[in-house]
């Protein structure tokens, strides 16, 4: 199986030893504690599950600035976005402190992790802007990622952590949430060596389904990992439980058995386009995937990124040998009326726009909200039904 990033084996920061876990939970009761941001909590969940191997905790300011600008830490580890714990203030916390990090997303703010604080650093507004502009390519506060990043505060806590739970993800999504450790183990059990990952934060329509099939056939993989984001999204995005049901139905009806693993990860969407695509590649390699599908406007939002910026970044900013995972580059896929099948648009140069079944996300949401199923060339009827039921309850 492919090696994890920057290490020979996964380094999950979750405390698996039962006695140690119990002792740390008890210790946490007497430690000074802070409620972290949702972004910092999501980082802890990803660190806990081994997704962010080989990191041992939150980055300091030097590493964060270096990663934002050059995609590597001060000591040279390739990494695409800063993994940080920014706070509005940290009174009473100093370097050398041991503190409990509390979860902002679970009632009662239970302890999520214990942190050995190595540094408490003040981050200037200019440094926050420098990082944001490098990560997101803009400082526009209408960009949801920029808004979240810039609203966390100016105090940076760095140091190693020991993770005690996976926030709300395990309880809310028991059938779907998986750590990188669990995904690797399941791949090994299935005998999968060559695996292509499909990232999604949306329900999958015919074009996505066929794209997975094309990638599997073109690459000759043993299976597909459909890996969905389960954390916080922007307003208007379809909630995880609805998306999960729609994807499961599509796989159950339209894919052969033992060719697809449906899993999810606990992270808040950054909407960082190209940088997030590279982060997706890093943690899919940590999951055991040999390939990641990167399509048009991968992890994008609005018009902030060019259609294929998330592919070209792998040529322009990812040094040769930095990652072992390969990218499967996809064009926009759509149903061809001429060929009666889904194709990549670049593979049909003789087609005009009207030769494809093309529907905007807005148009699809409008149809579903009115109880009208999109055409079967666009959306499988079983999937459309689940989405219509959701929109009509919401409407």
Secondary structure as UniProt FT lines:
FT   TURN            5..6
FT   HELIX           18..28
FT   TURN            29..30
FT   STRAND          33..35
FT   HELIX           38..48
FT   TURN            49..54
FT   STRAND          57..58
FT   HELIX           61..70
FT   TURN            74..75
FT   STRAND          86..87
FT   TURN            91..92
FT   TURN            95..96
FT   STRAND          98..102
FT   TURN            104..105
FT   TURN            107..108
FT   STRAND          111..116
FT   STRAND          119..122
FT   HELIX           125..136
FT   TURN            141..142
FT   HELIX           144..150
FT   STRAND          155..163
FT   TURN            167..168
FT   HELIX           169..172
FT   TURN            173..176
FT   HELIX           180..190
FT   STRAND          195..200
FT   HELIX           206..219
FT   STRAND          223..229
FT   TURN            235..236
FT   HELIX           240..254
FT   TURN            257..258
FT   STRAND          260..265
FT   HELIX           274..287
FT   STRAND          291..294
FT   TURN            296..299
FT   TURN            302..303
FT   TURN            307..308
FT   HELIX           309..316
FT   TURN            320..321
FT   STRAND          326..329
FT   STRAND          333..336
FT   TURN            337..340
FT   STRAND          341..344
FT   HELIX           345..347
FT   TURN            349..350
FT   HELIX           353..355
FT   STRAND          356..357
FT   HELIX           361..369
FT   TURN            370..371
FT   TURN            376..378
FT   HELIX           381..394
//
